[in-house]
Amino acid sequence: MAQRSNIRRHQGIGTTPPKVDDIRSTIKRIWRYMRAEKVRFYTVLALILLSSSLSLLGPYLLGRTVDLVIENPSVSVLFTMLLVLFFVYLFQSVFLWLQNYWMIGIAQNAVYEMRNHLFSHLQQLPLLFFQDYQQGELMSRLTNDMENVSRTLNTAIVQFVTSVLTITGTLAIMIWLSPLLTLMTVTIVPVMYFGMRWITKRTGRYFKEQQHHLGEVNGYVEEMFSGQTIVSMFSREEHVVNEFQEKNEALRKSGYWAQVYTGFIPKLMNMLNNVSFAIIVGGGGLLALNGFVSIGIIVTFTTYSRQFTRPLNDLANQFNMILSAVAGAERVFQIIDEPEETKDEQEAGELHKLTGEVKFDGVDFTYEGDQQTLRDLNFHVKAGETVALVGPTGAGKTTIISLLSRFYEPTGGQILIDNLPLSSVTRESLRSQMGVVLQDSTMFHTTIRENIRYGRLDATDEEVEQAAKAAYAHDFIQQLPEGYGTWLDSDGKGVSHGQRQLLSIARAMIASPPLLILDEATSSIDTVTEMKINDALATLMEGRTSFVIAHRLNTIRSADLILVLQDGKVVEKGSHKELLAERGFYADLVKTQMAENQALS
């Protein structure tokens, strides 16, 4: 599929360094989440300006103190200047604390909105999207990538602005004090510039690759943990370990080189700091001997030299942090930019009370770029009838249900519900009147009571218990230590697979929907329980339109209409008796299953 290949390309990011235009556009998008806090943000910038000014004032006053004491060796002069220095550094510390405190709040609020936007957008994406992404990969973008952005916003912005102001201010004051000594000091800047440029060109690529490989590792770990039973059953532990080692090795290499190149920065800066210090001491000493500068200016320059080169070092580190955050933000925005599920048509209205009449009129469906799945599908289900979908794997049974639920749109023909085109009603009003019991029952990390109540959130505790009794789940629930208050893990640990299916059926019962969909609803239940469930389902389906997908043909004998699908087409349709009388494909399926059941018994 073209859509799937596009998604796979998204997952393959990280092989090239980010372009300048991409970095700018990503930073602009991050700023949109910060605009609500722009007043506080501008206040932070003002505090940065004040603290940077005080940090520049300190070394100048220190040099002046030396000159004043040399000129007038007085304790009072020394004490006065030291007192002034004390208040300068005190207020600088206060301003630093305030700017960091407020910036952290701004950053956390921005990331909060960004994370909410990402999660909300995920709820609006079509099912095809989730079929092409590993759960762990999506979780990595919601957690690791968002945390990467958060760390950068917390510290890098403040440090970046501070570094720029400090460099600019330091250079201006140094030129004012001694242009000649300034020229000597900045001779190391070209070396710094080309060194940093060489390093950052490489770190950007490796940081991006690191984020990509981290997502792959997370996705693989989540997938293996979910499928640990299958891994053990097929004795694939060694194979899984080898695959993990390959992915982990890719992560190690990208992380290794990102940190190696980043580690060059402090080493280079320390060396250049020492060179700068030697230049100032040697050159400044010669100038002082000839009366061009004072001893205080040399003291000031030695401080400013470190204050000048340290921000250059910080800028390089912050640039690497920003590149890493941009890489993470790009991965987040790539999900946010994924097209949402097709919006309801403007003329679509609310479906207030569904009776359940369904008609497929010449329906075709093709997954984008794939072979046609459904071909000229025609059938009519009256309100309150039960239709069973039968056929081999890949015949199109689940696709029919997905089209009826409007997870997909037909590529030809139309679907009518209550004589209305399906496209003329909103998805939410349609799905709110549908109850679903799937083959793989999903439980949420909450109590059994709340898992059942998920079918109708305003249901009372008594209604929850009634639904559980109707689904034959009440007895086993009562035997649990906490009864209906028993907590389940997200994968339903604590109860058996068959018991989870019973809870899923109870959830559908409490919803009491006009349209019911059962996808292999009794596939994981023992024969005795299946008989009870069939009675409960018969009560549930009474008066409701029901679509049943079943491979066990004995569960659909009483269906009003059985559609036999093969290669996306209806090859037979009718009641159980009518189809047996035709002695066709359905009759052969029944005979095959009867023979298999006899062989097993």
C-alpha positions as CSV (number, residue, x, y, z in Angstrom):
1,M,0.0,0.0,0.0
2,A,1.2,3.5,-0.8
3,Q,0.0,4.7,2.6
4,R,1.9,2.0,4.3
5,S,5.0,2.6,2.4
6,N,4.8,6.3,3.3
7,I,4.6,5.4,6.9
8,R,7.6,3.1,6.6
9,R,9.5,5.9,5.1
10,H,8.6,8.0,8.2
11,Q,10.0,5.2,10.4
12,G,13.2,5.3,8.4
13,I,14.2,8.8,9.4
14,G,17.6,9.5,10.7
15,T,19.9,8.7,7.8
16,T,20.6,12.3,6.9
17,P,21.4,15.3,9.0
18,P,18.5,17.8,9.5
19,K,18.3,20.7,7.0
20,V,18.4,24.3,8.2
21,D,14.9,24.9,6.8
22,D,13.6,21.8,8.6
23,I,15.2,23.0,11.9
24,R,13.6,26.4,11.5
25,S,10.2,25.0,10.7
26,T,10.3,22.6,13.6
27,I,11.3,25.3,16.0
28,K,8.5,27.5,14.8
29,R,6.0,24.7,15.4
30,I,7.4,24.2,18.9
31,W,6.9,28.0,19.5
32,R,3.2,27.7,18.7
33,Y,2.8,25.6,21.9
34,M,4.6,28.3,23.9
35,R,2.7,31.3,22.6
36,A,0.1,31.0,25.4
37,E,3.0,31.7,27.8
38,K,4.5,34.5,25.8
39,V,4.2,37.1,28.5
40,R,6.1,35.0,31.0
41,F,8.5,34.0,28.2
42,Y,9.3,37.7,27.5
43,T,9.7,38.3,31.2
44,V,12.2,35.4,31.3
45,L,14.1,37.1,28.4
46,A,14.2,40.4,30.3
47,L,15.6,38.5,33.4
48,I,18.2,36.9,31.1
49,L,19.2,40.4,29.9
50,L,19.5,41.6,33.5
51,S,21.4,38.6,34.8
52,S,23.7,38.7,31.7
53,S,24.4,42.4,32.3
54,L,25.3,41.8,35.9
55,S,27.6,38.9,34.9
56,L,29.4,41.3,32.6
57,L,29.5,44.0,35.3
58,G,31.2,41.7,37.8
59,P,34.6,41.2,36.1
60,Y,34.7,44.9,35.2
61,L,34.2,45.9,38.8
62,L,36.8,43.3,39.9
63,G,39.4,44.9,37.6
64,R,38.4,48.4,38.8
65,T,38.8,47.2,42.4
66,V,42.4,46.0,41.6
67,D,43.3,49.4,40.0
68,L,41.7,51.4,42.8
69,V,43.4,49.5,45.5
70,I,46.8,49.9,43.7
71,E,46.2,53.6,43.3
72,N,44.8,54.1,46.8
73,P,45.6,51.2,49.2
74,S,42.6,51.8,51.5
75,V,40.6,49.3,53.4
76,S,37.4,51.4,53.0
77,V,37.8,51.5,49.2
78,L,38.4,47.7,49.2
79,F,35.4,47.1,51.5
80,T,33.1,49.4,49.4
81,M,34.0,47.7,46.1
82,L,33.6,44.2,47.7
83,L,30.2,45.2,49.0
84,V,29.2,46.4,45.5
85,L,30.4,43.1,44.0
86,F,28.5,41.1,46.6
87,F,25.2,42.8,45.6
88,V,25.9,42.4,41.9
89,Y,26.5,38.7,42.3
90,L,23.5,38.3,44.7
91,F,21.1,40.0,42.3
92,Q,22.5,38.0,39.4
93,S,21.8,34.8,41.4
94,V,18.3,35.8,42.1
95,F,17.6,36.7,38.5
96,L,19.1,33.4,37.4
97,W,16.8,31.5,39.8
98,L,13.7,33.3,38.7
99,Q,14.4,32.8,35.0
100,N,15.0,29.1,35.4
101,Y,12.0,28.7,37.7
102,W,9.6,30.4,35.2
103,M,11.2,28.8,32.1
104,I,10.7,25.3,33.6
105,G,7.0,26.2,34.0
106,I,6.7,27.5,30.4
107,A,8.5,24.4,29.1
108,Q,6.3,21.9,31.0
109,N,3.1,23.7,29.9
110,A,4.3,23.7,26.3
111,V,5.2,20.0,26.4
112,Y,1.9,19.2,28.2
113,E,0.0,20.8,25.3
114,M,2.2,19.1,22.8
115,R,1.7,15.7,24.4
116,N,-2.0,16.2,24.6
117,H,-2.2,17.2,21.0
118,L,-0.2,14.1,19.9
119,F,-2.4,11.7,22.0
120,S,-5.6,13.4,20.8
121,H,-4.5,13.2,17.2
122,L,-3.7,9.5,17.6
123,Q,-7.4,9.0,18.5
124,Q,-8.4,10.5,15.2
125,L,-6.1,8.4,12.9
126,P,-7.5,5.6,10.7
127,L,-7.0,2.0,11.7
128,L,-4.5,1.5,8.8
129,F,-2.1,3.8,10.6
130,F,-1.9,1.5,13.7
131,Q,-1.4,-1.5,11.5
132,D,1.8,-0.1,10.2
133,Y,3.4,1.2,13.4
134,Q,4.7,-0.9,16.3
135,Q,3.0,0.1,19.6
136,G,6.4,0.5,21.2
137,E,7.5,2.9,18.4
138,L,4.4,5.1,19.1
139,M,5.0,4.9,22.9
140,S,8.6,6.0,22.3
141,R,7.4,9.1,20.5
142,L,5.0,9.9,23.3
143,T,7.6,9.4,26.0
144,N,11.2,9.5,25.0
145,D,10.9,12.1,22.2
146,M,8.6,14.3,24.2
147,E,11.0,14.1,27.2
148,N,13.8,15.1,24.9
149,V,11.9,18.2,23.8
150,S,11.1,18.9,27.5
151,R,14.7,18.8,28.6
152,T,15.8,21.1,25.9
153,L,13.0,23.7,26.5
154,N,13.8,23.6,30.3
155,T,17.4,24.6,29.9
156,A,18.7,25.1,26.4
157,I,16.7,28.2,25.5
158,V,17.8,30.1,28.6
159,Q,21.4,29.0,28.2
160,F,21.4,29.8,24.4
161,V,20.1,33.3,24.9
162,T,22.4,33.9,27.9
163,S,25.4,32.7,25.8
164,V,24.6,35.0,22.9
165,L,24.2,38.0,25.2
166,T,27.3,37.2,27.2
167,I,29.4,36.8,24.0
168,T,28.1,40.0,22.5
169,G,28.4,42.0,25.7
170,T,31.9,40.6,26.6
171,L,33.2,41.4,23.2
172,A,31.9,45.0,23.3
173,I,33.4,45.7,26.7
174,M,36.7,44.1,25.8
175,I,37.0,46.3,22.7
176,W,36.1,49.3,24.8
177,L,38.8,48.5,27.4
178,S,41.6,47.6,24.9
179,P,41.1,46.9,21.2
180,L,44.6,45.6,20.8
181,L,44.3,43.1,23.7
182,T,40.9,42.1,22.3
183,L,42.4,41.4,18.9
184,M,45.0,39.1,20.6
185,T,42.2,37.3,22.6
186,V,39.9,36.6,19.6
187,T,42.6,35.1,17.4
188,I,41.3,31.7,18.7
189,V,37.7,32.3,17.5
190,P,38.3,31.1,14.0
191,V,39.7,27.8,15.4
192,M,36.7,27.5,17.6
193,Y,34.3,28.2,14.8
194,F,35.7,25.7,12.3
195,G,36.1,23.1,15.1
196,M,32.5,23.5,16.3
197,R,31.2,23.4,12.7
198,W,33.1,20.2,12.0
199,I,31.7,18.6,15.2
200,T,28.0,19.8,15.0
201,K,27.7,18.6,11.4
202,R,28.3,15.1,12.6
203,T,26.5,15.2,15.9
204,G,23.2,16.3,14.3
205,R,23.0,13.2,12.2
206,Y,23.9,10.8,15.0
207,F,21.5,12.3,17.5
208,K,18.7,11.9,14.9
209,E,19.7,8.3,14.2
210,Q,19.9,7.7,18.0
211,Q,16.3,8.7,18.4
212,H,15.2,6.6,15.5
213,H,17.0,3.5,16.8
214,L,15.7,4.1,20.3
215,G,12.2,4.0,19.0
216,E,13.0,0.7,17.1
217,V,14.4,-0.9,20.3
218,N,11.4,0.2,22.3
219,G,9.0,-1.1,19.7
220,Y,10.8,-4.5,19.5
221,V,10.9,-4.9,23.3
222,E,7.2,-4.2,23.6
223,E,6.4,-6.6,20.8
224,M,8.5,-9.4,22.3
225,F,7.1,-8.9,25.8
226,S,3.5,-9.1,24.3
227,G,4.4,-12.3,22.4
228,Q,6.6,-13.9,25.0
229,T,4.4,-17.0,25.2
230,I,4.8,-17.6,21.4
231,V,8.5,-17.0,21.7
232,S,8.8,-19.7,24.4
233,M,6.4,-22.1,22.7
234,F,8.5,-22.1,19.5
235,S,11.8,-22.0,21.3
236,R,12.8,-18.8,19.6
237,E,14.6,-17.2,22.5
238,E,18.0,-17.3,20.8
239,H,16.6,-15.9,17.6
240,V,14.9,-13.0,19.5
241,V,18.0,-12.3,21.5
242,N,20.0,-12.1,18.3
243,E,17.5,-9.7,16.7
244,F,17.5,-7.6,19.8
245,Q,21.3,-7.5,19.8
246,E,21.3,-6.2,16.2
247,K,18.9,-3.4,17.0
248,N,20.7,-2.6,20.3
249,E,24.0,-2.5,18.4
250,A,22.6,0.0,16.0
251,L,21.5,2.1,18.9
252,R,24.9,1.7,20.6
253,K,26.8,2.9,17.5
254,S,24.6,5.9,16.9
255,G,24.7,6.9,20.6
256,Y,28.4,6.2,20.8
257,W,29.3,8.5,17.9
258,A,26.9,11.2,19.0
259,Q,28.6,11.2,22.5
260,V,32.1,10.9,21.1
261,Y,31.7,13.9,18.8
262,T,30.0,15.8,21.6
263,G,32.8,14.9,23.9
264,F,35.3,16.7,21.6
265,I,33.7,20.0,22.5
266,P,34.9,20.4,26.1
267,K,38.3,19.1,25.2
268,L,38.7,21.6,22.4
269,M,37.3,24.4,24.5
270,N,39.6,23.7,27.5
271,M,42.6,23.7,25.2
272,L,41.6,27.0,23.6
273,N,40.8,28.5,27.0
274,N,44.3,27.8,28.1
275,V,45.8,29.2,24.9
276,S,43.6,32.4,25.3
277,F,44.8,32.7,28.9
278,A,48.4,32.5,27.9
279,I,47.9,35.1,25.1
280,I,46.3,37.5,27.6
281,V,48.9,37.1,30.3
282,G,51.8,37.3,27.8
283,G,50.4,40.1,25.5
284,G,48.8,42.0,28.4
285,G,52.0,41.9,30.4
286,L,53.9,43.5,27.5
287,L,51.1,46.1,27.0
288,A,51.1,46.9,30.8
289,L,54.9,47.3,30.8
290,N,54.5,49.9,28.0
291,G,51.7,51.7,29.8
292,F,48.9,50.7,27.3
293,V,46.8,48.9,29.9
294,S,46.5,48.7,33.7
295,I,46.9,45.6,35.8
296,G,43.1,45.8,36.6
297,I,42.4,45.5,32.8
298,I,44.5,42.4,32.6
299,V,42.6,40.9,35.5
300,T,39.4,41.8,33.8
301,F,40.5,40.3,30.5
302,T,41.5,37.0,32.1
303,T,38.0,36.7,33.5
304,Y,36.3,37.9,30.3
305,S,38.4,35.5,28.2
306,R,36.9,32.6,30.0
307,Q,33.5,34.3,30.0
308,F,33.9,34.7,26.3
309,T,35.0,31.2,25.4
310,R,32.8,29.4,27.9
311,P,29.6,30.6,26.2
312,L,31.0,29.5,22.8
313,N,31.4,26.1,24.4
314,D,27.9,26.3,25.8
315,L,26.5,27.4,22.5
316,A,28.0,24.3,20.8
317,N,26.5,22.0,23.6
318,Q,23.2,23.8,23.4
319,F,23.1,23.5,19.6
320,N,23.6,19.7,20.0
321,M,20.8,19.6,22.6
322,I,18.6,21.6,20.2
323,L,19.4,19.3,17.3
324,S,18.5,16.3,19.5
325,A,15.2,18.0,20.5
326,V,14.5,18.9,16.9
327,A,15.0,15.2,15.9
328,G,12.6,14.2,18.7
329,A,10.1,16.9,17.8
330,E,10.2,16.0,14.1
331,R,9.2,12.4,15.0
332,V,6.3,13.8,17.0
333,F,5.2,16.1,14.3
334,Q,5.4,13.4,11.7
335,I,2.7,11.6,13.7
336,I,0.7,14.8,14.1
337,D,1.0,15.4,10.3
338,E,-0.5,12.0,9.5
339,P,-3.9,12.6,7.9
340,E,-6.8,12.0,10.3
341,E,-9.7,9.6,9.6
342,T,-11.8,11.1,6.8
343,K,-14.0,13.8,8.3
344,D,-17.8,13.5,8.2
345,E,-19.4,15.1,5.2
346,Q,-20.8,18.6,5.8
347,E,-24.3,17.4,5.2
348,A,-23.9,14.4,7.5
349,G,-26.5,14.4,10.3
350,E,-26.9,12.6,13.6
351,L,-28.4,9.1,13.6
352,H,-30.7,9.4,16.6
353,K,-32.5,6.1,16.8
354,L,-31.2,3.2,14.7
355,T,-33.6,0.5,13.8
356,G,-30.9,-1.6,12.1
357,E,-31.9,-2.1,8.5
358,V,-28.7,-2.5,6.4
359,K,-28.2,-2.7,2.7
360,F,-25.0,-3.2,0.7
361,D,-25.6,-2.1,-2.9
362,G,-22.9,-3.0,-5.3
363,V,-20.1,-2.4,-2.8
364,D,-16.5,-2.7,-3.9
365,F,-13.5,-2.1,-1.7
366,T,-9.7,-2.1,-2.4
367,Y,-7.0,-1.3,0.1
368,E,-4.9,1.4,-1.5
369,G,-2.5,-0.2,-3.9
370,D,-3.6,-3.8,-3.0
371,Q,-5.7,-6.4,-4.8
372,Q,-9.5,-5.8,-4.7
373,T,-10.9,-7.2,-1.4
374,L,-14.7,-6.9,-2.0
375,R,-16.4,-7.1,-5.4
376,D,-19.9,-6.0,-6.2
377,L,-21.3,-7.0,-2.8
378,N,-25.1,-7.0,-2.6
379,F,-27.3,-8.1,0.3
380,H,-30.1,-6.7,2.4
381,V,-30.6,-7.2,6.2
382,K,-33.9,-6.3,7.7
383,A,-34.1,-4.7,11.1
384,G,-33.8,-7.3,13.9
385,E,-32.3,-10.0,11.6
386,T,-29.1,-11.9,12.2
387,V,-26.7,-12.2,9.4
388,A,-23.7,-14.6,9.6
389,L,-20.6,-14.1,7.5
390,V,-18.8,-17.3,6.5
391,G,-15.8,-18.0,4.4
392,P,-12.1,-18.8,4.4
393,T,-9.5,-16.4,5.8
394,G,-9.1,-13.3,3.6
395,A,-12.5,-13.7,2.1
396,G,-13.5,-10.2,3.3
397,K,-15.6,-10.9,6.4
398,T,-13.8,-8.4,8.7
399,T,-13.7,-5.9,5.9
400,I,-17.5,-5.9,5.7
401,I,-17.7,-5.1,9.4
402,S,-15.0,-2.3,9.0
403,L,-17.0,-0.8,6.2
404,L,-20.2,-0.9,8.2
405,S,-18.4,0.8,11.1
406,R,-17.0,3.4,8.7
407,F,-13.5,2.6,9.6
408,Y,-13.0,2.3,5.8
409,E,-15.0,3.8,3.0
410,P,-16.2,1.7,0.0
411,T,-14.4,2.4,-3.3
412,G,-17.5,1.6,-5.2
413,G,-21.3,1.3,-4.6
414,Q,-22.9,2.4,-1.4
415,I,-24.0,1.2,2.0
416,L,-27.5,2.1,3.4
417,I,-28.5,2.1,7.0
418,D,-32.2,2.7,7.8
419,N,-32.4,3.7,4.1
420,L,-29.9,6.4,4.6
421,P,-26.5,6.4,2.8
422,L,-23.9,5.6,5.4
423,S,-21.9,8.7,4.4
424,S,-24.9,10.9,5.4
425,V,-24.6,10.1,9.1
426,T,-21.8,11.0,11.5
427,R,-19.4,8.3,12.5
428,E,-19.8,9.1,16.2
429,S,-23.6,8.8,16.1
430,L,-23.3,5.5,14.1
431,R,-20.7,3.9,16.3
432,S,-22.4,4.9,19.5
433,Q,-25.3,2.6,18.5
434,M,-23.1,-0.4,17.7
435,G,-21.9,-3.0,20.1
436,V,-18.8,-5.1,19.3
437,V,-17.4,-8.3,20.7
438,L,-14.1,-9.2,19.1
439,Q,-12.2,-12.5,19.0
440,D,-9.3,-10.8,21.0
441,S,-11.0,-9.2,24.0
442,T,-9.4,-6.1,25.2
443,M,-9.3,-5.3,28.9
444,F,-8.2,-2.0,30.4
445,H,-6.0,-1.4,33.5
446,T,-8.9,-0.8,35.9
447,T,-11.5,-2.9,37.9
448,I,-13.7,-5.5,36.4
449,R,-16.7,-3.3,37.1
450,E,-15.2,-0.4,35.1
451,N,-14.2,-2.7,32.3
452,I,-17.9,-3.8,31.9
453,R,-19.1,-0.3,32.5
454,Y,-17.0,0.8,29.5
455,G,-19.9,-0.2,27.3
456,R,-22.1,2.5,28.9
457,L,-20.3,4.9,31.2
458,D,-23.4,6.0,33.1
459,A,-24.5,2.4,34.0
460,T,-25.1,1.8,37.7
461,D,-23.4,-1.0,39.7
462,E,-26.7,-3.0,39.7
463,E,-26.8,-2.8,35.9
464,V,-23.2,-3.9,35.7
465,E,-24.0,-7.0,37.7
466,Q,-27.1,-7.7,35.7
467,A,-25.1,-7.6,32.5
468,A,-22.4,-9.9,34.1
469,K,-25.1,-12.4,35.1
470,A,-26.6,-12.4,31.6
471,A,-23.1,-13.1,30.2
472,Y,-22.6,-15.9,32.7
473,A,-19.6,-14.0,34.2
474,H,-21.1,-13.2,37.6
475,D,-20.2,-16.5,39.2
476,F,-16.5,-16.4,38.4
477,I,-16.3,-12.7,39.3
478,Q,-17.7,-13.4,42.7
479,Q,-15.0,-16.0,43.3
480,L,-12.2,-13.4,42.8
481,P,-10.7,-11.9,46.0
482,E,-12.1,-8.4,45.3
483,G,-15.1,-9.4,43.2
484,Y,-16.1,-6.7,40.8
485,G,-13.4,-4.5,42.4
486,T,-10.6,-6.8,41.1
487,W,-8.1,-4.9,39.1
488,L,-7.0,-6.2,35.7
489,D,-3.8,-5.5,33.8
490,S,-4.1,-4.0,30.3
491,D,-3.6,-7.5,28.9
492,G,-6.2,-8.9,31.2
493,K,-3.9,-10.9,33.5
494,G,-5.7,-12.3,36.5
495,V,-8.5,-14.0,34.5
496,S,-8.4,-16.6,31.7
497,H,-8.8,-15.8,28.1
498,G,-12.3,-17.3,28.1
499,Q,-13.3,-15.2,31.2
500,R,-12.1,-12.1,29.4
501,Q,-14.4,-13.0,26.5
502,L,-17.3,-13.3,29.0
503,L,-16.4,-9.8,30.3
504,S,-16.3,-8.5,26.8
505,I,-19.8,-9.9,26.1
506,A,-21.1,-8.4,29.3
507,R,-19.7,-5.0,28.1
508,A,-21.7,-5.3,24.9
509,M,-24.8,-6.4,26.8
510,I,-24.7,-3.3,29.1
511,A,-24.4,-1.1,26.0
512,S,-27.7,-2.6,24.7
513,P,-27.0,-1.4,21.1
514,P,-29.5,-1.6,18.2
515,L,-26.7,-3.0,16.0
516,L,-24.5,-5.9,17.3
517,I,-21.3,-7.2,15.8
518,L,-19.8,-10.5,17.0
519,D,-16.5,-11.5,15.6
520,E,-15.7,-15.0,16.7
521,A,-17.2,-14.1,20.1
522,T,-17.2,-17.6,21.5
523,S,-14.0,-18.8,19.9
524,S,-12.0,-19.0,23.1
525,I,-14.7,-20.5,25.3
526,D,-15.2,-24.2,26.3
527,T,-18.1,-26.1,24.9
528,V,-20.2,-26.0,28.1
529,T,-19.8,-22.3,28.5
530,E,-20.4,-21.8,24.8
531,M,-23.8,-23.3,25.1
532,K,-24.6,-20.8,27.9
533,I,-23.2,-17.9,26.0
534,N,-25.2,-18.8,22.9
535,D,-28.4,-18.6,25.0
536,A,-27.3,-15.3,26.4
537,L,-26.4,-14.0,22.9
538,A,-29.7,-15.2,21.6
539,T,-31.4,-13.0,24.3
540,L,-29.0,-10.1,23.5
541,M,-29.6,-10.4,19.7
542,E,-33.4,-10.6,20.0
543,G,-34.9,-7.5,18.3
544,R,-31.4,-6.3,17.2
545,T,-29.7,-6.4,13.9
546,S,-26.7,-8.7,14.4
547,F,-23.7,-9.4,12.2
548,V,-21.9,-12.6,13.3
549,I,-18.5,-13.8,12.0
550,A,-17.9,-17.4,12.9
551,H,-15.8,-20.3,11.9
552,R,-17.7,-22.7,14.1
553,L,-20.7,-23.2,11.9
554,N,-22.9,-24.8,14.6
555,T,-23.1,-21.3,16.2
556,I,-24.9,-19.7,13.2
557,R,-27.5,-22.4,12.4
558,S,-30.3,-20.1,13.6
559,A,-29.1,-17.0,11.6
560,D,-31.7,-15.4,9.4
561,L,-29.2,-14.9,6.6
562,I,-25.9,-16.6,6.0
563,L,-23.5,-15.0,3.5
564,V,-20.8,-17.3,2.1
565,L,-17.8,-15.3,1.0
566,Q,-15.0,-16.3,-1.2
567,D,-12.4,-14.0,-2.8
568,G,-14.4,-10.9,-1.9
569,K,-17.6,-12.1,-3.5
570,V,-20.8,-13.6,-2.1
571,V,-20.9,-17.0,-3.7
572,E,-23.9,-18.3,-1.7
573,K,-26.6,-16.8,0.6
574,G,-29.6,-18.1,2.4
575,S,-30.6,-19.8,5.7
576,H,-28.7,-22.8,7.1
577,K,-31.3,-25.2,5.6
578,E,-31.4,-23.5,2.3
579,L,-27.7,-23.6,1.9
580,L,-27.4,-27.3,2.9
581,A,-30.1,-28.1,0.3
582,E,-28.0,-26.4,-2.4
583,R,-25.1,-28.8,-1.7
584,G,-22.6,-26.2,-2.5
585,F,-19.6,-24.6,-0.8
586,Y,-21.4,-24.0,2.5
587,A,-22.6,-27.6,2.6
588,D,-19.0,-28.8,2.1
589,L,-17.8,-26.6,5.0
590,V,-20.4,-28.1,7.3
591,K,-19.5,-31.7,6.3
592,T,-15.8,-30.9,6.8
593,Q,-16.4,-29.5,10.3
594,M,-18.6,-32.4,11.3
595,A,-16.0,-34.8,10.2
596,E,-13.3,-33.0,12.1
597,N,-15.5,-32.9,15.3
598,Q,-16.1,-36.6,15.0
599,A,-12.4,-37.3,14.6
600,L,-11.6,-35.2,17.7
601,S,-14.2,-37.0,19.8
